[in-house]
Amino acid sequence: MANEWNVGKKKSGLKKETEYAVIVGVITRKQTEELVDEYLDELEFLALTAGAVTVKRFVQKLDSPDNKTFVGSGKAAEIAEYVKEHEEVTMVIFDDDLSGKQTGVLEERMKVKIIDRSSLILDIFANRAQTAQAKTQVELAQMQYMLPRLRGLWTHLERQRGGIGMRGPGETEIETDRRIIRDKISKLKKDLEKLDRQAATRRKGRDAMVRVALVGYTNVGKSTLMNLLTKSDVFAEDKLFATLDTTVRKVAFEGVPFLLTDTVGFIRKLPHHLVESFKSTLDEVRESDILLHVVDVAHPAHADQIRTVQTLLKELGVEEKPTVLVFNKVDLFRERNYDLYLDEEGKEEVEEGLRKSLESEFGHEAMLISAKTRENMEQLRRRLVDMVKGEYQQTYPYIAQHW
């Protein structure tokens, strides 16, 4: 049987109109209402990135998720009634992973697509992947996501017409069984190993240069900063996961050459199988000498975002690398937080206090910049030159002595 999973390819025949969604979150004993609101804000942005407009939120307090409906029968009925009354709604998006059984039950009751956070992120990744490596990584993650959900999802997928959450597996071959899925996973892993070896060979050709990697949460301005530092044209957009494929550029400041890498952004509740699939892309982070951890200082949850990134960096074993916390969007921070009557001296005091507190809390040197207005970009360049020179002296002294 053929199994066409057109991951990352633009599909013909699917509807192009904007889709409308309801999003659903659950407050448990481990999560506060404020935290769930933050998660739902992010979920709404994820939905927008995928092409859906959120029209309603539902939140349910539970000790633990319901085995059948995740939110309980009463809340499921309430959501179903809302969806029935609002015909423009084409999907309900849950902020947590659903089992195949839960997805099937919920779709039967609500008569629309049921999507969870993982499938939404996978959909975005499938749509954004450009290179062979990224497409293979996304397809592998999709397969691994689908495998334990086959029984509940096949009947659910029979009735779908495409659109968000339906790109990739299951759209054309409902009868695909676990054996075929496992065979495909095995083949994808082998393909990925081959691509990894090719990438490793390319990296070996860059061994005699210091490497700097831009890391950080998604949509904090890494690609915009990359464009400023390299004067290149890396794709940047105000959406989550605008950049999936690793971009490497050679840069020279004050005659000091180094390689600058832009990497895929991180996010809270990132599906584990997606992290596993993209670990080869993150080899660029592992093999870097210096990390620029870019942060959106204007985001109200920037501290949580830093912790999320630091946790993933620890998993990669790179938390000890020389790191600078680059707090981007300081212009937006001022716009959102400063009193109109605060003078320049007062602003400087606030920002210096903020910088020192961030350094103390997260254990790394911190800089406040704006990639949009180019504020403090010259200071960042000078600091980067000093760090790169230091790495050359330590790692490639035979190169440094020629300057």
C-alpha positions, -999 to 999 in steps of 0.1 A, spaced: 0 0 0 12 35 -8 17 58 20 20 94 9 29 118 37 36 151 20 53 167 50 62 203 46 48 205 11 21 229 1 -10 209 -6 -34 216 -34 -71 211 -29 -72 220 8 -92 250 19 -73 283 20 -99 302 41 -91 312 77 -102 286 102 -118 294 135 -110 276 167 -120 271 203 -91 265 227 -93 245 260 -71 244 291 -72 225 323 -62 238 358 -49 210 379 -33 210 414 1 214 397 -9 245 377 -23 279 388 -49 297 369 -24 324 359 0 298 345 -28 282 325 -38 317 311 -2 321 299 -3 286 283 -35 295 265 -21 328 253 8 309 238 -17 283 224 -37 311 208 -5 324 191 4 289 180 -31 286 164 -26 320 147 8 308 134 -9 278 119 -37 299 103 -65 298 128 -83 325 147 -94 318 183 -129 328 191 -134 313 225 -115 299 255 -128 272 279 -110 264 312 -118 235 335 -106 228 370 -99 191 376 -78 170 400 -68 149 370 -79 147 333 -109 126 325 -101 93 307 -128 98 281 -132 135 275 -101 150 292 -123 179 306 -152 158 320 -186 152 305 -202 184 316 -176 207 302 -174 186 270 -211 191 266 -208 229 272 -181 231 245 -201 210 221 -231 233 226 -210 264 219 -195 248 187 -230 238 175 -243 274 180 -212 289 162 -210 272 128 -178 291 118 -159 270 144 -141 242 126 -118 228 154 -113 226 192 -77 228 203 -66 213 237 -35 226 255 -24 192 265 -18 159 247 -49 137 241 -50 100 236 -64 85 205 -95 74 225 -101 109 239 -97 124 204 -123 100 190 -148 105 218 -145 143 217 -148 144 179 -179 122 180 -195 146 205 -184 179 190 -186 171 153 -154 191 145 -117 185 144 -101 178 177 -64 189 180 -40 189 209 -9 211 215 15 185 201 -4 180 168 -7 218 164 31 223 168 37 194 144 15 210 119 34 242 121 67 224 118 54 204 87 44 236 70 77 254 78 103 227 71 123 235 40 155 213 39 156 175 35 168 172 71 140 193 86 114 175 66 127 141 77 128 152 113 93 165 112 80 134 95 97 111 120 81 132 149 47 129 133 50 91 129 61 87 165 32 109 176 7 89 156 18 54 164 3 51 199 -29 68 187 -37 47 157 -68 30 170 -85 62 181 -74 83 152 -81 63 121 -119 65 123 -115 102 134 -94 109 103 -118 93 79 -142 122 82 -116 150 78 -113 173 49 -78 186 56 -65 219 71 -47 226 103 -36 195 122 -43 173 92 -11 179 72 10 148 69 1 113 81 -33 98 80 -48 121 54 -49 97 24 -43 62 37 -67 55 67 -60 18 66 -23 22 73 -14 -2 102 12 -2 129 36 -24 110 38 1 81 42 30 106 70 12 124 87 4 90 84 40 81 99 51 114 128 27 109 135 41 74 132 77 85 157 71 113 182 56 88 176 85 65 182 109 93 214 92 103 227 96 68 218 133 68 234 137 102 267 122 88 266 146 59 260 175 83 288 164 106 312 163 75 302 199 67 309 209 103 343 193 102 352 217 74 346 246 98 367 232 127 393 259 127 368 287 134 351 298 166 314 291 165 287 313 181 251 300 184 220 320 188 196 301 211 164 311 228 126 308 230 107 310 198 98 345 185 123 364 206 141 380 176 170 355 170 166 357 132 163 395 132 195 397 153 212 372 129 204 396 100 218 426 118 250 408 129 257 392 95 240 417 71 223 387 55 186 380 47 175 352 71 137 348 71 122 365 102 85 369 110 64 377 140 52 341 144 62 311 164 88 288 147 94 312 118 128 295 115 131 257 115 163 251 95 197 259 110 214 288 93 252 293 95 270 325 84 306 336 84 311 369 102 342 391 108 342 420 133 374 440 136 391 414 114 382 386 138 363 359 119 338 334 134 307 314 125 273 325 137 244 300 138 207 307 140 188 277 156 152 266 160 134 282 189 123 264 220 88 265 236 71 253 268 54 219 265 75 210 234 65 175 224 92 151 236 93 132 203 99 165 185 128 173 208 143 138 201 138 142 163 155 177 162 185 168 184 206 164 153 198 200 143 208 210 178 242 195 172 251 230 160 244 242 196 264 213 211 295 220 189 294 258 194 320 276 215 298 306 227 260 309 232 240 341 228 208 333 246 183 358 232 153 367 254 122 389 247 125 411 278 91 427 270 73 394 274 56 391 307 68 355 311 104 360 300 118 345 332 99 312 326 110 313 290 147 315 301 142 286 325 126 265 296 156 272 274 181 266 302 165 232 309 168 221 273 204 234 271 211 213 302 196 183 285 220 189 255 249 192 280 259 227 270 248 247 300 285 254 310 295 270 277 303 308 278 269 325 276 256 360 273 219 367 280 209 391 252 176 408 264 161 420 231 131 443 225 141 468 253 122 495 233 90 475 236 97 469 273 99 506 279 67 512 260 48 487 281 63 495 315 76 530 319 57 559 334 53 588 309 69 612 333 100 590 341 131 610 331 162 596 313 182 592 345 153 573 361 151 550 330 188 542 331 186 534 368 156 510 362 174 493 333 207 489 352 189 475 382 170 451 359 202 440 342 220 433 375 190 414 389 188 392 358 225 385 359 222 375 396 191 353 390 203 334 359 241 333 365 252 349 331 263 382 319 233 402 306 229 429 279 198 450 270 194 456 233 168 463 206 174 446 173 146 467 158 160 501 167 197 488 169 201 502 204 233 488 221 242 467 190 277 482 189 283 472 226 271 436 217 294 435 188 324 446 209 316 421 236 312 394 210 347 402 196 363 400 230 347 366 237 356 352 203 392 365 207 394 347 241 381 315 225 407 317 198 435 323 223 424 292 242 414 268 213 432 280 182 463 300 195 481 294 162 454 314 144 451 342 170 489 349 168 485 362 132 463 391 142 
